[in-house]
Amino acid sequence: MRLGPAYGLMAAGFGLAACGPIPVEQAERQCYAQYAPKAPITGTAGMGITNEGFHSKMELDFNLGVTVQGDPSEAYNACVYRKSGRMPTRPLYSY
């Protein structure tokens, strides 16, 4: 019996099924993680010498923003549509 071609067709079918659309809720979660606003990087430092000698203080606050050019909401919508084949049920900034 020659089952090699049958197994090959079955494997190809499973491979194509994995490329199909995913549920819109799952796509929204994946795309939100990718395009959500990122928290700024912050920090504080200090130095000092007693008896009113040398004092120093430094504060650091970086807001690197998102890694997408243009409107993050549009990129989120396109991502959800690309993954699920449907438009998102919730906008990016409603989470």
PDB file of N, CA, C and O in Angstrom:
ATOM      1  N   MET A   1       0.828  -1.178   0.000  1.00  0.00           N
ATOM      2  CA  MET A   1       0.000   0.000   0.000  1.00  0.00           C
ATOM      3  C   MET A   1       0.878   1.249   0.000  1.00  0.00           C
ATOM      4  O   MET A   1       1.873   1.304   0.722  1.00  0.00           O
ATOM      5  N   ARG A   2       0.528   2.227  -0.782  1.00  0.00           N
ATOM      6  CA  ARG A   2       1.329   3.450  -0.883  1.00  0.00           C
ATOM      7  C   ARG A   2       0.611   4.575  -0.155  1.00  0.00           C
ATOM      8  O   ARG A   2      -0.313   5.187  -0.692  1.00  0.00           O
ATOM      9  N   LEU A   3       1.039   4.841   1.064  1.00  0.00           N
ATOM     10  CA  LEU A   3       0.410   5.889   1.872  1.00  0.00           C
ATOM     11  C   LEU A   3       1.209   7.181   1.853  1.00  0.00           C
ATOM     12  O   LEU A   3       0.758   8.185   2.404  1.00  0.00           O
ATOM     13  N   GLY A   4       2.366   7.183   1.244  1.00  0.00           N
ATOM     14  CA  GLY A   4       3.205   8.390   1.208  1.00  0.00           C
ATOM     15  C   GLY A   4       2.486   9.595   0.645  1.00  0.00           C
ATOM     16  O   GLY A   4       2.478  10.642   1.291  1.00  0.00           O
ATOM     17  N   PRO A   5       1.868   9.497  -0.556  1.00  0.00           N
ATOM     18  CA  PRO A   5       1.158  10.654  -1.100  1.00  0.00           C
ATOM     19  C   PRO A   5      -0.022  11.088  -0.240  1.00  0.00           C
ATOM     20  O   PRO A   5      -0.316  12.280  -0.146  1.00  0.00           O
ATOM     21  N   ALA A   6      -0.697  10.134   0.384  1.00  0.00           N
ATOM     22  CA  ALA A   6      -1.840  10.479   1.237  1.00  0.00           C
ATOM     23  C   ALA A   6      -1.377  11.277   2.452  1.00  0.00           C
ATOM     24  O   ALA A   6      -2.010  12.260   2.838  1.00  0.00           O
ATOM     25  N   TYR A   7      -0.267  10.848   3.051  1.00  0.00           N
ATOM     26  CA  TYR A   7       0.259  11.588   4.197  1.00  0.00           C
ATOM     27  C   TYR A   7       0.733  12.977   3.780  1.00  0.00           C
ATOM     28  O   TYR A   7       0.570  13.947   4.520  1.00  0.00           O
ATOM     29  N   GLY A   8       1.314  13.062   2.601  1.00  0.00           N
ATOM     30  CA  GLY A   8       1.751  14.366   2.094  1.00  0.00           C
ATOM     31  C   GLY A   8       0.596  15.319   1.891  1.00  0.00           C
ATOM     32  O   GLY A   8       0.691  16.495   2.240  1.00  0.00           O
ATOM     33  N   LEU A   9      -0.505  14.822   1.327  1.00  0.00           N
ATOM     34  CA  LEU A   9      -1.692  15.667   1.136  1.00  0.00           C
ATOM     35  C   LEU A   9      -2.307  16.069   2.466  1.00  0.00           C
ATOM     36  O   LEU A   9      -2.772  17.197   2.626  1.00  0.00           O
ATOM     37  N   MET A  10      -2.310  15.145   3.422  1.00  0.00           N
ATOM     38  CA  MET A  10      -2.869  15.452   4.733  1.00  0.00           C
ATOM     39  C   MET A  10      -2.021  16.528   5.432  1.00  0.00           C
ATOM     40  O   MET A  10      -2.566  17.454   6.033  1.00  0.00           O
ATOM     41  N   ALA A  11      -0.702  16.404   5.352  1.00  0.00           N
ATOM     42  CA  ALA A  11       0.182  17.405   5.959  1.00  0.00           C
ATOM     43  C   ALA A  11       0.003  18.766   5.287  1.00  0.00           C
ATOM     44  O   ALA A  11      -0.002  19.793   5.966  1.00  0.00           O
ATOM     45  N   ALA A  12      -0.142  18.783   3.974  1.00  0.00           N
ATOM     46  CA  ALA A  12      -0.368  20.048   3.270  1.00  0.00           C
ATOM     47  C   ALA A  12      -1.688  20.668   3.683  1.00  0.00           C
ATOM     48  O   ALA A  12      -1.775  21.888   3.824  1.00  0.00           O
ATOM     49  N   GLY A  13      -2.715  19.861   3.880  1.00  0.00           N
ATOM     50  CA  GLY A  13      -4.017  20.366   4.329  1.00  0.00           C
ATOM     51  C   GLY A  13      -3.937  20.989   5.707  1.00  0.00           C
ATOM     52  O   GLY A  13      -4.522  22.045   5.950  1.00  0.00           O
ATOM     53  N   PHE A  14      -3.204  20.332   6.627  1.00  0.00           N
ATOM     54  CA  PHE A  14      -3.036  20.902   7.964  1.00  0.00           C
ATOM     55  C   PHE A  14      -2.220  22.188   7.913  1.00  0.00           C
ATOM     56  O   PHE A  14      -2.497  23.131   8.655  1.00  0.00           O
ATOM     57  N   GLY A  15      -1.222  22.230   7.046  1.00  0.00           N
ATOM     58  CA  GLY A  15      -0.414  23.443   6.909  1.00  0.00           C
ATOM     59  C   GLY A  15      -1.229  24.609   6.394  1.00  0.00           C
ATOM     60  O   GLY A  15      -1.069  25.732   6.872  1.00  0.00           O
ATOM     61  N   LEU A  16      -2.100  24.365   5.428  1.00  0.00           N
ATOM     62  CA  LEU A  16      -2.947  25.440   4.909  1.00  0.00           C
ATOM     63  C   LEU A  16      -4.003  25.854   5.916  1.00  0.00           C
ATOM     64  O   LEU A  16      -4.382  27.024   5.968  1.00  0.00           O
ATOM     65  N   ALA A  17      -4.483  24.915   6.716  1.00  0.00           N
ATOM     66  CA  ALA A  17      -5.468  25.257   7.738  1.00  0.00           C
ATOM     67  C   ALA A  17      -4.864  26.181   8.783  1.00  0.00           C
ATOM     68  O   ALA A  17      -5.562  27.031   9.334  1.00  0.00           O
ATOM     69  N   ALA A  18      -3.585  26.027   9.059  1.00  0.00           N
ATOM     70  CA  ALA A  18      -2.919  26.887  10.035  1.00  0.00           C
ATOM     71  C   ALA A  18      -2.789  28.319   9.518  1.00  0.00           C
ATOM     72  O   ALA A  18      -2.640  29.244  10.316  1.00  0.00           O
ATOM     73  N   CYS A  19      -2.840  28.516   8.220  1.00  0.00           N
ATOM     74  CA  CYS A  19      -2.717  29.855   7.638  1.00  0.00           C
ATOM     75  C   CYS A  19      -4.062  30.563   7.533  1.00  0.00           C
ATOM     76  O   CYS A  19      -4.111  31.724   7.126  1.00  0.00           O
ATOM     77  N   GLY A  20      -5.138  29.900   7.887  1.00  0.00           N
ATOM     78  CA  GLY A  20      -6.467  30.476   7.765  1.00  0.00           C
ATOM     79  C   GLY A  20      -6.700  31.576   8.771  1.00  0.00           C
ATOM     80  O   GLY A  20      -5.871  31.799   9.653  1.00  0.00           O
ATOM     81  N   PRO A  21      -7.815  32.266   8.650  1.00  0.00           N
ATOM     82  CA  PRO A  21      -8.109  33.354   9.586  1.00  0.00           C
ATOM     83  C   PRO A  21      -8.353  32.831  10.995  1.00  0.00           C
ATOM     84  O   PRO A  21      -8.815  31.707  11.195  1.00  0.00           O
ATOM     85  N   ILE A  22      -8.032  33.672  11.956  1.00  0.00           N
ATOM     86  CA  ILE A  22      -8.253  33.339  13.360  1.00  0.00           C
ATOM     87  C   ILE A  22      -9.464  34.135  13.843  1.00  0.00           C
ATOM     88  O   ILE A  22      -9.865  35.090  13.178  1.00  0.00           O
ATOM     89  N   PRO A  23     -10.054  33.768  14.976  1.00  0.00           N
ATOM     90  CA  PRO A  23     -11.189  34.545  15.492  1.00  0.00           C
ATOM     91  C   PRO A  23     -10.800  36.002  15.744  1.00  0.00           C
ATOM     92  O   PRO A  23      -9.667  36.299  16.122  1.00  0.00           O
ATOM     93  N   VAL A  24     -11.744  36.889  15.531  1.00  0.00           N
ATOM     94  CA  VAL A  24     -11.463  38.331  15.627  1.00  0.00           C
ATOM     95  C   VAL A  24     -11.025  38.713  17.042  1.00  0.00           C
ATOM     96  O   VAL A  24     -10.205  39.617  17.197  1.00  0.00           O
ATOM     97  N   GLU A  25     -11.543  38.058  18.064  1.00  0.00           N
ATOM     98  CA  GLU A  25     -11.148  38.378  19.445  1.00  0.00           C
ATOM     99  C   GLU A  25      -9.675  38.047  19.677  1.00  0.00           C
ATOM    100  O   GLU A  25      -8.957  38.805  20.329  1.00  0.00           O
ATOM    101  N   GLN A  26      -9.236  36.919  19.142  1.00  0.00           N
ATOM    102  CA  GLN A  26      -7.836  36.533  19.282  1.00  0.00           C
ATOM    103  C   GLN A  26      -6.943  37.493  18.494  1.00  0.00           C
ATOM    104  O   GLN A  26      -5.875  37.875  18.974  1.00  0.00           O
ATOM    105  N   ALA A  27      -7.359  37.879  17.314  1.00  0.00           N
ATOM    106  CA  ALA A  27      -6.598  38.831  16.509  1.00  0.00           C
ATOM    107  C   ALA A  27      -6.503  40.177  17.219  1.00  0.00           C
ATOM    108  O   ALA A  27      -5.454  40.821  17.186  1.00  0.00           O
ATOM    109  N   GLU A  28      -7.579  40.605  17.855  1.00  0.00           N
ATOM    110  CA  GLU A  28      -7.558  41.876  18.594  1.00  0.00           C
ATOM    111  C   GLU A  28      -6.547  41.825  19.728  1.00  0.00           C
ATOM    112  O   GLU A  28      -5.815  42.792  19.942  1.00  0.00           O
ATOM    113  N   ARG A  29      -6.490  40.716  20.460  1.00  0.00           N
ATOM    114  CA  ARG A  29      -5.531  40.594  21.558  1.00  0.00           C
ATOM    115  C   ARG A  29      -4.098  40.633  21.039  1.00  0.00           C
ATOM    116  O   ARG A  29      -3.251  41.323  21.606  1.00  0.00           O
ATOM    117  N   GLN A  30      -3.826  39.899  19.968  1.00  0.00           N
ATOM    118  CA  GLN A  30      -2.471  39.865  19.410  1.00  0.00           C
ATOM    119  C   GLN A  30      -2.055  41.239  18.879  1.00  0.00           C
ATOM    120  O   GLN A  30      -0.934  41.687  19.122  1.00  0.00           O
ATOM    121  N   CYS A  31      -2.946  41.897  18.167  1.00  0.00           N
ATOM    122  CA  CYS A  31      -2.620  43.201  17.587  1.00  0.00           C
ATOM    123  C   CYS A  31      -2.543  44.289  18.652  1.00  0.00           C
ATOM    124  O   CYS A  31      -1.750  45.221  18.521  1.00  0.00           O
ATOM    125  N   TYR A  32      -3.354  44.187  19.705  1.00  0.00           N
ATOM    126  CA  TYR A  32      -3.268  45.170  20.788  1.00  0.00           C
ATOM    127  C   TYR A  32      -1.902  45.094  21.462  1.00  0.00           C
ATOM    128  O   TYR A  32      -1.297  46.120  21.773  1.00  0.00           O
ATOM    129  N   ALA A  33      -1.420  43.869  21.685  1.00  0.00           N
ATOM    130  CA  ALA A  33      -0.099  43.722  22.303  1.00  0.00           C
ATOM    131  C   ALA A  33       0.987  44.336  21.437  1.00  0.00           C
ATOM    132  O   ALA A  33       1.999  44.813  21.950  1.00  0.00           O
ATOM    133  N   GLN A  34       0.785  44.327  20.135  1.00  0.00           N
ATOM    134  CA  GLN A  34       1.784  44.856  19.219  1.00  0.00           C
ATOM    135  C   GLN A  34       1.710  46.378  19.092  1.00  0.00           C
ATOM    136  O   GLN A  34       2.749  47.028  18.986  1.00  0.00           O
ATOM    137  N   TYR A  35       0.515  46.958  19.101  1.00  0.00           N
ATOM    138  CA  TYR A  35       0.352  48.389  18.812  1.00  0.00           C
ATOM    139  C   TYR A  35      -0.116  49.225  19.997  1.00  0.00           C
ATOM    140  O   TYR A  35      -0.374  50.417  19.830  1.00  0.00           O
ATOM    141  N   ALA A  36      -0.234  48.649  21.171  1.00  0.00           N
ATOM    142  CA  ALA A  36      -0.690  49.404  22.337  1.00  0.00           C
ATOM    143  C   ALA A  36       0.348  50.450  22.729  1.00  0.00           C
ATOM    144  O   ALA A  36       1.542  50.245  22.508  1.00  0.00           O
ATOM    145  N   PRO A  37      -0.089  51.567  23.307  1.00  0.00           N
ATOM    146  CA  PRO A  37       0.869  52.573  23.776  1.00  0.00           C
ATOM    147  C   PRO A  37       1.785  51.977  24.845  1.00  0.00           C
ATOM    148  O   PRO A  37       1.329  51.250  25.728  1.00  0.00           O
ATOM    149  N   LYS A  38       3.049  52.285  24.760  1.00  0.00           N
ATOM    150  CA  LYS A  38       4.032  51.760  25.705  1.00  0.00           C
ATOM    151  C   LYS A  38       4.243  52.758  26.839  1.00  0.00           C
ATOM    152  O   LYS A  38       4.185  53.971  26.635  1.00  0.00           O
ATOM    153  N   ALA A  39       4.484  52.237  28.020  1.00  0.00           N
ATOM    154  CA  ALA A  39       4.741  53.096  29.176  1.00  0.00           C
ATOM    155  C   ALA A  39       6.119  53.745  29.040  1.00  0.00           C
ATOM    156  O   ALA A  39       7.047  53.121  28.524  1.00  0.00           O
ATOM    157  N   PRO A  40       6.261  54.991  29.497  1.00  0.00           N
ATOM    158  CA  PRO A  40       7.564  55.645  29.395  1.00  0.00           C
ATOM    159  C   PRO A  40       8.595  54.998  30.324  1.00  0.00           C
ATOM    160  O   PRO A  40       8.241  54.378  31.327  1.00  0.00           O
ATOM    161  N   ILE A  41       9.857  55.151  29.979  1.00  0.00           N
ATOM    162  CA  ILE A  41      10.956  54.677  30.813  1.00  0.00           C
ATOM    163  C   ILE A  41      11.336  55.830  31.732  1.00  0.00           C
ATOM    164  O   ILE A  41      11.658  56.920  31.260  1.00  0.00           O
ATOM    165  N   THR A  42      11.300  55.599  33.024  1.00  0.00           N
ATOM    166  CA  THR A  42      11.599  56.667  33.975  1.00  0.00           C
ATOM    167  C   THR A  42      12.659  56.200  34.967  1.00  0.00           C
ATOM    168  O   THR A  42      12.921  55.004  35.095  1.00  0.00           O
ATOM    169  N   GLY A  43      13.252  57.138  35.652  1.00  0.00           N
ATOM    170  CA  GLY A  43      14.225  56.811  36.680  1.00  0.00           C
ATOM    171  C   GLY A  43      14.669  58.051  37.427  1.00  0.00           C
ATOM    172  O   GLY A  43      14.440  59.174  36.978  1.00  0.00           O
ATOM    173  N   THR A  44      15.303  57.845  38.566  1.00  0.00           N
ATOM    174  CA  THR A  44      15.813  58.937  39.396  1.00  0.00           C
ATOM    175  C   THR A  44      17.151  58.502  39.986  1.00  0.00           C
ATOM    176  O   THR A  44      17.324  57.332  40.325  1.00  0.00           O
ATOM    177  N   ALA A  45      18.074  59.407  40.110  1.00  0.00           N
ATOM    178  CA  ALA A  45      19.373  59.115  40.719  1.00  0.00           C
ATOM    179  C   ALA A  45      19.751  60.271  41.636  1.00  0.00           C
ATOM    180  O   ALA A  45      19.210  61.368  41.498  1.00  0.00           O
ATOM    181  N   GLY A  46      20.638  60.052  42.537  1.00  0.00           N
ATOM    182  CA  GLY A  46      21.080  61.118  43.429  1.00  0.00           C
ATOM    183  C   GLY A  46      22.483  60.847  43.954  1.00  0.00           C
ATOM    184  O   GLY A  46      22.910  59.695  44.030  1.00  0.00           O
ATOM    185  N   MET A  47      23.195  61.899  44.314  1.00  0.00           N
ATOM    186  CA  MET A  47      24.527  61.807  44.915  1.00  0.00           C
ATOM    187  C   MET A  47      24.612  62.849  46.019  1.00  0.00           C
ATOM    188  O   MET A  47      23.796  63.768  46.083  1.00  0.00           O
ATOM    189  N   GLY A  48      25.553  62.705  46.843  1.00  0.00           N
ATOM    190  CA  GLY A  48      25.702  63.721  47.872  1.00  0.00           C
ATOM    191  C   GLY A  48      26.934  63.498  48.725  1.00  0.00           C
ATOM    192  O   GLY A  48      27.473  62.394  48.801  1.00  0.00           O
ATOM    193  N   ILE A  49      27.366  64.575  49.367  1.00  0.00           N
ATOM    194  CA  ILE A  49      28.465  64.542  50.332  1.00  0.00           C
ATOM    195  C   ILE A  49      27.963  65.284  51.559  1.00  0.00           C
ATOM    196  O   ILE A  49      27.276  66.299  51.439  1.00  0.00           O
ATOM    197  N   THR A  50      28.292  64.798  52.700  1.00  0.00           N
ATOM    198  CA  THR A  50      27.784  65.400  53.929  1.00  0.00           C
ATOM    199  C   THR A  50      28.403  66.779  54.196  1.00  0.00           C
ATOM    200  O   THR A  50      29.347  67.201  53.527  1.00  0.00           O
ATOM    201  N   ASN A  51      27.847  67.449  55.176  1.00  0.00           N
ATOM    202  CA  ASN A  51      28.260  68.783  55.603  1.00  0.00           C
ATOM    203  C   ASN A  51      28.185  69.790  54.467  1.00  0.00           C
ATOM    204  O   ASN A  51      29.101  70.586  54.264  1.00  0.00           O
ATOM    205  N   GLU A  52      27.086  69.744  53.733  1.00  0.00           N
ATOM    206  CA  GLU A  52      26.771  70.698  52.687  1.00  0.00           C
ATOM    207  C   GLU A  52      27.833  70.781  51.595  1.00  0.00           C
ATOM    208  O   GLU A  52      28.134  71.854  51.072  1.00  0.00           O
ATOM    209  N   GLY A  53      28.372  69.654  51.278  1.00  0.00           N
ATOM    210  CA  GLY A  53      29.351  69.583  50.195  1.00  0.00           C
ATOM    211  C   GLY A  53      28.619  69.351  48.870  1.00  0.00           C
ATOM    212  O   GLY A  53      27.556  69.928  48.641  1.00  0.00           O
ATOM    213  N   PHE A  54      29.161  68.543  48.033  1.00  0.00           N
ATOM    214  CA  PHE A  54      28.651  68.279  46.695  1.00  0.00           C
ATOM    215  C   PHE A  54      27.294  67.581  46.758  1.00  0.00           C
ATOM    216  O   PHE A  54      27.136  66.594  47.476  1.00  0.00           O
ATOM    217  N   HIS A  55      26.316  68.090  46.009  1.00  0.00           N
ATOM    218  CA  HIS A  55      24.996  67.466  45.880  1.00  0.00           C
ATOM    219  C   HIS A  55      24.644  67.385  44.400  1.00  0.00           C
ATOM    220  O   HIS A  55      24.990  68.278  43.627  1.00  0.00           O
ATOM    221  N   SER A  56      23.975  66.345  44.016  1.00  0.00           N
ATOM    222  CA  SER A  56      23.556  66.209  42.628  1.00  0.00           C
ATOM    223  C   SER A  56      22.295  65.361  42.573  1.00  0.00           C
ATOM    224  O   SER A  56      22.097  64.471  43.400  1.00  0.00           O
ATOM    225  N   LYS A  57      21.462  65.638  41.614  1.00  0.00           N
ATOM    226  CA  LYS A  57      20.249  64.851  41.419  1.00  0.00           C
ATOM    227  C   LYS A  57      19.959  64.792  39.928  1.00  0.00           C
ATOM    228  O   LYS A  57      20.123  65.783  39.217  1.00  0.00           O
ATOM    229  N   MET A  58      19.532  63.642  39.463  1.00  0.00           N
ATOM    230  CA  MET A  58      19.232  63.482  38.054  1.00  0.00           C
ATOM    231  C   MET A  58      17.902  62.749  37.922  1.00  0.00           C
ATOM    232  O   MET A  58      17.651  61.775  38.632  1.00  0.00           O
ATOM    233  N   GLU A  59      17.057  63.217  37.015  1.00  0.00           N
ATOM    234  CA  GLU A  59      15.812  62.542  36.706  1.00  0.00           C
ATOM    235  C   GLU A  59      15.806  62.198  35.228  1.00  0.00           C
ATOM    236  O   GLU A  59      16.294  62.967  34.399  1.00  0.00           O
ATOM    237  N   LEU A  60      15.259  61.057  34.907  1.00  0.00           N
ATOM    238  CA  LEU A  60      15.266  60.568  33.544  1.00  0.00           C
ATOM    239  C   LEU A  60      13.850  60.154  33.166  1.00  0.00           C
ATOM    240  O   LEU A  60      13.200  59.409  33.899  1.00  0.00           O
ATOM    241  N   ASP A  61      13.376  60.632  32.032  1.00  0.00           N
ATOM    242  CA  ASP A  61      12.039  60.288  31.566  1.00  0.00           C
ATOM    243  C   ASP A  61      12.048  60.212  30.047  1.00  0.00           C
ATOM    244  O   ASP A  61      12.108  61.236  29.367  1.00  0.00           O
ATOM    245  N   PHE A  62      11.988  58.993  29.519  1.00  0.00           N
ATOM    246  CA  PHE A  62      11.936  58.779  28.076  1.00  0.00           C
ATOM    247  C   PHE A  62      10.571  58.252  27.701  1.00  0.00           C
ATOM    248  O   PHE A  62      10.062  57.329  28.337  1.00  0.00           O
ATOM    249  N   ASN A  63       9.986  58.818  26.697  1.00  0.00           N
ATOM    250  CA  ASN A  63       8.760  58.261  26.137  1.00  0.00           C
ATOM    251  C   ASN A  63       9.080  57.900  24.693  1.00  0.00           C
ATOM    252  O   ASN A  63       9.098  58.759  23.812  1.00  0.00           O
ATOM    253  N   LEU A  64       9.331  56.623  24.468  1.00  0.00           N
ATOM    254  CA  LEU A  64       9.732  56.173  23.147  1.00  0.00           C
ATOM    255  C   LEU A  64       8.550  56.020  22.213  1.00  0.00           C
ATOM    256  O   LEU A  64       8.729  55.900  21.001  1.00  0.00           O
ATOM    257  N   GLY A  65       7.350  56.021  22.756  1.00  0.00           N
ATOM    258  CA  GLY A  65       6.155  55.942  21.922  1.00  0.00           C
ATOM    259  C   GLY A  65       5.988  54.585  21.275  1.00  0.00           C
ATOM    260  O   GLY A  65       6.499  53.579  21.769  1.00  0.00           O
ATOM    261  N   VAL A  66       5.277  54.567  20.179  1.00  0.00           N
ATOM    262  CA  VAL A  66       5.016  53.319  19.469  1.00  0.00           C
ATOM    263  C   VAL A  66       6.013  53.159  18.342  1.00  0.00           C
ATOM    264  O   VAL A  66       6.668  54.118  17.935  1.00  0.00           O
ATOM    265  N   THR A  67       6.121  51.962  17.851  1.00  0.00           N
ATOM    266  CA  THR A  67       7.113  51.671  16.822  1.00  0.00           C
ATOM    267  C   THR A  67       6.514  51.692  15.423  1.00  0.00           C
ATOM    268  O   THR A  67       7.101  51.142  14.492  1.00  0.00           O
ATOM    269  N   VAL A  68       5.368  52.310  15.267  1.00  0.00           N
ATOM    270  CA  VAL A  68       4.716  52.353  13.963  1.00  0.00           C
ATOM    271  C   VAL A  68       4.651  53.800  13.498  1.00  0.00           C
ATOM    272  O   VAL A  68       4.429  54.712  14.294  1.00  0.00           O
ATOM    273  N   GLN A  69       4.846  53.996  12.209  1.00  0.00           N
ATOM    274  CA  GLN A  69       4.717  55.336  11.660  1.00  0.00           C
ATOM    275  C   GLN A  69       3.260  55.571  11.308  1.00  0.00           C
ATOM    276  O   GLN A  69       2.566  54.654  10.867  1.00  0.00           O
ATOM    277  N   GLY A  70       2.800  56.784  11.499  1.00  0.00           N
ATOM    278  CA  GLY A  70       1.420  57.107  11.194  1.00  0.00           C
ATOM    279  C   GLY A  70       0.514  56.861  12.392  1.00  0.00           C
ATOM    280  O   GLY A  70       0.945  56.949  13.542  1.00  0.00           O
ATOM    281  N   ASP A  71      -0.729  56.556  12.108  1.00  0.00           N
ATOM    282  CA  ASP A  71      -1.744  56.382  13.133  1.00  0.00           C
ATOM    283  C   ASP A  71      -1.721  54.948  13.671  1.00  0.00           C
ATOM    284  O   ASP A  71      -1.964  54.012  12.908  1.00  0.00           O
ATOM    285  N   PRO A  72      -1.436  54.750  14.969  1.00  0.00           N
ATOM    286  CA  PRO A  72      -1.420  53.400  15.529  1.00  0.00           C
ATOM    287  C   PRO A  72      -2.778  52.715  15.437  1.00  0.00           C
ATOM    288  O   PRO A  72      -2.848  51.493  15.307  1.00  0.00           O
ATOM    289  N   SER A  73      -3.851  53.489  15.505  1.00  0.00           N
ATOM    290  CA  SER A  73      -5.182  52.910  15.415  1.00  0.00           C
ATOM    291  C   SER A  73      -5.430  52.284  14.039  1.00  0.00           C
ATOM    292  O   SER A  73      -6.033  51.216  13.938  1.00  0.00           O
ATOM    293  N   GLU A  74      -4.964  52.952  12.991  1.00  0.00           N
ATOM    294  CA  GLU A  74      -5.106  52.400  11.637  1.00  0.00           C
ATOM    295  C   GLU A  74      -4.263  51.138  11.468  1.00  0.00           C
ATOM    296  O   GLU A  74      -4.697  50.176  10.835  1.00  0.00           O
ATOM    297  N   ALA A  75      -3.057  51.148  12.038  1.00  0.00           N
ATOM    298  CA  ALA A  75      -2.200  49.959  11.962  1.00  0.00           C
ATOM    299  C   ALA A  75      -2.842  48.794  12.712  1.00  0.00           C
ATOM    300  O   ALA A  75      -2.763  47.651  12.260  1.00  0.00           O
ATOM    301  N   TYR A  76      -3.479  49.073  13.858  1.00  0.00           N
ATOM    302  CA  TYR A  76      -4.189  48.048  14.627  1.00  0.00           C
ATOM    303  C   TYR A  76      -5.351  47.482  13.814  1.00  0.00           C
ATOM    304  O   TYR A  76      -5.532  46.266  13.748  1.00  0.00           O
ATOM    305  N   ASN A  77      -6.137  48.363  13.197  1.00  0.00           N
ATOM    306  CA  ASN A  77      -7.268  47.903  12.376  1.00  0.00           C
ATOM    307  C   ASN A  77      -6.787  47.019  11.232  1.00  0.00           C
ATOM    308  O   ASN A  77      -7.381  45.975  10.960  1.00  0.00           O
ATOM    309  N   ALA A  78      -5.718  47.430  10.565  1.00  0.00           N
ATOM    310  CA  ALA A  78      -5.182  46.644   9.449  1.00  0.00           C
ATOM    311  C   ALA A  78      -4.656  45.295   9.931  1.00  0.00           C
ATOM    312  O   ALA A  78      -4.824  44.283   9.250  1.00  0.00           O
ATOM    313  N   CYS A  79      -4.027  45.277  11.088  1.00  0.00           N
ATOM    314  CA  CYS A  79      -3.503  44.033  11.652  1.00  0.00           C
ATOM    315  C   CYS A  79      -4.634  43.049  11.952  1.00  0.00           C
ATOM    316  O   CYS A  79      -4.548  41.873  11.598  1.00  0.00           O
ATOM    317  N   VAL A  80      -5.693  43.532  12.604  1.00  0.00           N
ATOM    318  CA  VAL A  80      -6.828  42.663  12.927  1.00  0.00           C
ATOM    319  C   VAL A  80      -7.475  42.149  11.653  1.00  0.00           C
ATOM    320  O   VAL A  80      -7.833  40.974  11.581  1.00  0.00           O
ATOM    321  N   TYR A  81      -7.633  42.994  10.654  1.00  0.00           N
ATOM    322  CA  TYR A  81      -8.240  42.579   9.393  1.00  0.00           C
ATOM    323  C   TYR A  81      -7.368  41.541   8.678  1.00  0.00           C
ATOM    324  O   TYR A  81      -7.877  40.574   8.109  1.00  0.00           O
ATOM    325  N   ARG A  82      -6.069  41.751   8.714  1.00  0.00           N
ATOM    326  CA  ARG A  82      -5.143  40.823   8.057  1.00  0.00           C
ATOM    327  C   ARG A  82      -5.177  39.449   8.724  1.00  0.00           C
ATOM    328  O   ARG A  82      -5.083  38.427   8.044  1.00  0.00           O
ATOM    329  N   LYS A  83      -5.311  39.419  10.054  1.00  0.00           N
ATOM    330  CA  LYS A  83      -5.274  38.142  10.770  1.00  0.00           C
ATOM    331  C   LYS A  83      -6.614  37.420  10.784  1.00  0.00           C
ATOM    332  O   LYS A  83      -6.654  36.191  10.748  1.00  0.00           O
ATOM    333  N   SER A  84      -7.722  38.179  10.837  1.00  0.00           N
ATOM    334  CA  SER A  84      -9.026  37.539  11.014  1.00  0.00           C
ATOM    335  C   SER A  84      -9.929  37.649   9.790  1.00  0.00           C
ATOM    336  O   SER A  84     -10.881  36.882   9.650  1.00  0.00           O
ATOM    337  N   GLY A  85      -9.637  38.590   8.911  1.00  0.00           N
ATOM    338  CA  GLY A  85     -10.517  38.809   7.772  1.00  0.00           C
ATOM    339  C   GLY A  85     -11.716  39.664   8.112  1.00  0.00           C
ATOM    340  O   GLY A  85     -12.600  39.851   7.276  1.00  0.00           O
ATOM    341  N   ARG A  86     -11.764  40.191   9.336  1.00  0.00           N
ATOM    342  CA  ARG A  86     -12.863  41.056   9.786  1.00  0.00           C
ATOM    343  C   ARG A  86     -12.279  42.293  10.447  1.00  0.00           C
ATOM    344  O   ARG A  86     -11.150  42.283  10.938  1.00  0.00           O
ATOM    345  N   MET A  87     -13.070  43.356  10.451  1.00  0.00           N
ATOM    346  CA  MET A  87     -12.661  44.572  11.147  1.00  0.00           C
ATOM    347  C   MET A  87     -12.800  44.348  12.646  1.00  0.00           C
ATOM    348  O   MET A  87     -13.614  43.527  13.067  1.00  0.00           O
ATOM    349  N   PRO A  88     -12.026  45.059  13.461  1.00  0.00           N
ATOM    350  CA  PRO A  88     -12.104  44.871  14.916  1.00  0.00           C
ATOM    351  C   PRO A  88     -13.473  45.265  15.471  1.00  0.00           C
ATOM    352  O   PRO A  88     -14.146  46.148  14.940  1.00  0.00           O
ATOM    353  N   THR A  89     -13.862  44.600  16.534  1.00  0.00           N
ATOM    354  CA  THR A  89     -15.116  44.927  17.214  1.00  0.00           C
ATOM    355  C   THR A  89     -14.907  46.046  18.227  1.00  0.00           C
ATOM    356  O   THR A  89     -15.863  46.720  18.613  1.00  0.00           O
ATOM    357  N   ARG A  90     -13.657  46.250  18.663  1.00  0.00           N
ATOM    358  CA  ARG A  90     -13.323  47.305  19.605  1.00  0.00           C
ATOM    359  C   ARG A  90     -12.158  48.119  19.054  1.00  0.00           C
ATOM    360  O   ARG A  90     -11.212  47.546  18.513  1.00  0.00           O
ATOM    361  N   PRO A  91     -12.210  49.445  19.180  1.00  0.00           N
ATOM    362  CA  PRO A  91     -11.082  50.249  18.717  1.00  0.00           C
ATOM    363  C   PRO A  91      -9.863  50.076  19.634  1.00  0.00           C
ATOM    364  O   PRO A  91      -9.991  49.595  20.760  1.00  0.00           O
ATOM    365  N   LEU A  92      -8.703  50.464  19.152  1.00  0.00           N
ATOM    366  CA  LEU A  92      -7.450  50.299  19.883  1.00  0.00           C
ATOM    367  C   LEU A  92      -7.495  50.947  21.256  1.00  0.00           C
ATOM    368  O   LEU A  92      -7.053  50.350  22.237  1.00  0.00           O
ATOM    369  N   TYR A  93      -8.023  52.159  21.337  1.00  0.00           N
ATOM    370  CA  TYR A  93      -7.950  52.914  22.588  1.00  0.00           C
ATOM    371  C   TYR A  93      -9.102  52.625  23.542  1.00  0.00           C
ATOM    372  O   TYR A  93      -9.288  53.367  24.506  1.00  0.00           O
ATOM    373  N   SER A  94      -9.881  51.574  23.304  1.00  0.00           N
ATOM    374  CA  SER A  94     -10.961  51.239  24.238  1.00  0.00           C
ATOM    375  C   SER A  94     -10.540  50.199  25.267  1.00  0.00           C
ATOM    376  O   SER A  94     -11.336  49.843  26.136  1.00  0.00           O
ATOM    377  N   TYR A  95      -9.324  49.711  25.193  1.00  0.00           N
ATOM    378  CA  TYR A  95      -8.856  48.693  26.144  1.00  0.00           C
ATOM    379  C   TYR A  95      -8.460  49.338  27.445  1.00  0.00           C
ATOM    380  O   TYR A  95      -8.040  48.648  28.373  1.00  0.00           O
TER     381      TYR A  95
END
